[in-house]
């Protein structure tokens, strides 16, 4: 199967399929029909067939999808067999919450180091990982490959830290700071702007009434 | 100006305008041209004019936009003058991180109560708010109006808690649990599925290389 044929719209839906397939695996389900998956996910069976037939993993009519095979294929498409090593900038509540989020580890992501500038935090442990001094960031990256850096520090500090990450060669930033980061075109930034999500919800509730 | 004329695409962009306008207010800027705003935001001046002219707030050619007026108008469109009262289900790291996020308060959202089922957390304080027993949830909602309930508990517990919230009359759920909630059509759910965001980033990094 060639990845070139997968549209952006399907790519957006894949994490959700992945989540449902993971649940099925946890329940010990080895195969599932598009009809059953449709009922679980609340999308049409036809949509599921259109999306998942790109990945193979289905046998003859009536056999259904092989859950593990599809799960692994989607994981590969999403880069989860290769993009694994995460460092975190910020050991506050949000950083700790993300580090604790066991799901990421199950999915093959590993938080390998945590940095902070607060002397009270440096040297303490978060999920068994010792918090390092942010001053040692470049030194760490020189010695250890990093796929993704998560930023959970206030926006004023986030901008210079992002510059340092980019200069050190990091190509993926998962940004929780409430600011748009200005990075070169070959660096990917995924923003999680929580308050914008809250504003969207507010808008929808207001217009629902 | 009538809200009916504002397209969904503009609505999606408004929280970002709101954020930049807020920054300008903090800096004491009273008015700004579409050109200057364009340079800050990294979008074309023509896009800005098209978007913001829906809201008025601009004078004659060369005057620029009135920052405070636009800020307030966008806030009203997004329902932020009315959707204010938040309760939180879950006083763990993620719940605490969200409660600490001072931005929300600045924007007019108020976290009014926090609930948890953990006896070690009940009675403790998070941001000056005492953590209540989740068993008292219905009683609280009966006595206090609630616009939005934030869910930051594991997915197994999130499903029955969402049912309880809906039965108690809550119409807005900000869901961080890694599960799709099944709610009636008049209840709005905004999902923040962090691991799906991480998967998207992983995909983009992989395809960038």
Interface residues (C-beta under 8 A of the other chain):
Chain A: X11 X12 X14 X15 X16 X18 X19 X41 X42 X77 X78 X79 X80 X82 X83 X92 X93 X94 X96 X97 X98 X100 X101 X103 X104 X107 X109 X147 X148 X152 X171 X172 X174 X178 X180 X182 X186 X188 X190 X192 X193 X194 X195 X196 X197 X198 X199 X200 X201 X202 X203 X204 X205 X206 X207 X208 X209
Chain B: X11 X12 X14 X15 X16 X18 X19 X41 X42 X77 X78 X79 X80 X82 X83 X92 X93 X94 X96 X97 X98 X100 X101 X103 X104 X107 X109 X147 X148 X152 X171 X172 X174 X178 X180 X182 X186 X188 X190 X192 X193 X194 X195 X196 X197 X198 X199 X200 X201 X202 X203 X204 X205 X206 X207 X208 X209
